Amino acid sequence: MYDVYRCTKCGSFCAARAASKSYTCVSCGCRHKCARDRAIFKDVDSGKITHVIANLKIAEKGKKIAL
């Protein structure tokens, strides 16, 4: 199971194992503590995590175009 977070430095979506204490952003390499950040989604199956992050990126892009 994974949790989805958003990097506070670059804004990229990141996945971390549910029991992790920290995660590293794949885009900028910044390390974050899970307890300090709020998870966007919790307990996502490992098979669905890529789809969840892809859908978040699509939704975010749609918002930017609409503005």
PyMOL commands that set and color helices and strands:
alter all, ss='L'
color gray80, all
select helices_A, chain A and resi 49-66
alter helices_A, ss='H'
color red, helices_A
select strands_A, chain A and resi 2-6+13-17+22-24+31-33+41-44
alter strands_A, ss='S'
color yellow, strands_A
deselect
rebuild
show_as cartoon
